[in-house]
């Protein structure tokens, strides 16, 4: 899987991402509840049915878009958020 340094970085990233997900769950409730609520609002607004998984996918796209002009710490945050939304999408779809 790469060098020891790469493995250590992966482990640190995984731990910090888990902490972010736990913090968000405490603040906003479960991802399922939050993303279902957002999906319902977006569905009414757009006139198209949007699922909780699609909400997570669109949030990844938002973070990718922001990363194009982001710098330094903000760029790192964009990538961390995109990883976390991808993790949530995977959990929500039951993969």
C-alpha positions in Angstrom: 0.0 0.0 0.0 2.9 2.4 -0.3 5.6 3.7 2.1 5.2 3.8 5.8 4.8 7.5 5.6 1.9 7.1 3.2 0.3 4.5 5.4 0.6 6.7 8.5 -0.9 9.7 6.6 -3.8 7.5 5.5 -4.4 6.4 9.1 -4.3 10.0 10.4 -6.6 11.1 7.7 -9.0 8.3 8.4 -9.1 9.1 12.1 -9.6 12.9 11.6 -12.3 12.2 9.0 -14.1 10.0 11.6 -13.9 12.7 14.2 -15.4 15.2 11.7 -18.3 12.8 10.9 -19.0 12.3 14.6 -19.0 16.0 15.3 -21.4 16.7 12.4 -23.7 14.0 13.6 -23.8 15.6 17.0 -24.5 19.0 15.6 -27.0 18.1 12.8 -28.3 14.6 13.6 -27.7 11.5 11.5 -26.7 11.8 7.9 -29.8 9.9 6.9 -32.1 12.3 8.7 -30.2 15.4 7.5 -29.8 14.3 3.9 -33.4 13.1 3.6 -34.6 16.5 4.9 -32.4 18.3 2.3 -33.5 15.9 -0.4 -37.2 16.7 0.4 -36.5 20.5 0.3 -34.5 20.2 -3.0 -37.2 18.0 -4.5 -39.9 20.6 -3.8 -37.6 23.4 -5.0 -36.6 21.7 -8.3 -39.7 19.7 -9.1 -37.5 16.6 -9.4 -37.2 13.7 -7.0 -33.8 13.9 -5.3 -32.6 11.1 -2.9 -30.4 11.4 0.2 -27.6 9.7 -1.8 -27.9 12.3 -4.5 -27.6 15.0 -1.9 -24.3 13.6 -0.8 -23.1 13.2 -4.4 -24.0 16.8 -5.1 -22.2 18.0 -2.0 -19.1 16.2 -3.3 -19.5 18.2 -6.6 -19.8 21.4 -4.6 -16.6 20.7 -2.8 -14.8 19.8 -6.0 -16.0 23.1 -7.5 -14.8 25.1 -4.5 -11.4 23.3 -4.6 -10.7 24.8 -8.0 -10.1 28.3 -6.5 -9.3 27.3 -2.9 -5.9 27.9 -1.5 -3.9 26.2 1.3 -6.0 25.2 4.4 -9.2 25.9 2.6 -8.2 23.5 -0.2 -7.4 20.8 2.4 -10.8 21.4 3.9 -12.5 21.0 0.5 -10.8 17.7 0.0 -11.6 16.5 3.5 -15.2 17.5 3.1 -15.4 15.8 -0.3 -14.0 12.6 1.2 -16.5 12.7 4.0 -19.5 13.3 1.7 -18.3 10.3 -0.4 -18.2 8.2 2.8 -21.7 9.3 3.7 -23.0 8.6 0.2 -21.5 5.1 0.4 -23.2 4.5 3.8 -26.5 5.9 2.7 -26.7 3.6 -0.4 -25.8 0.6 1.7 -22.7 -0.3 -0.2 
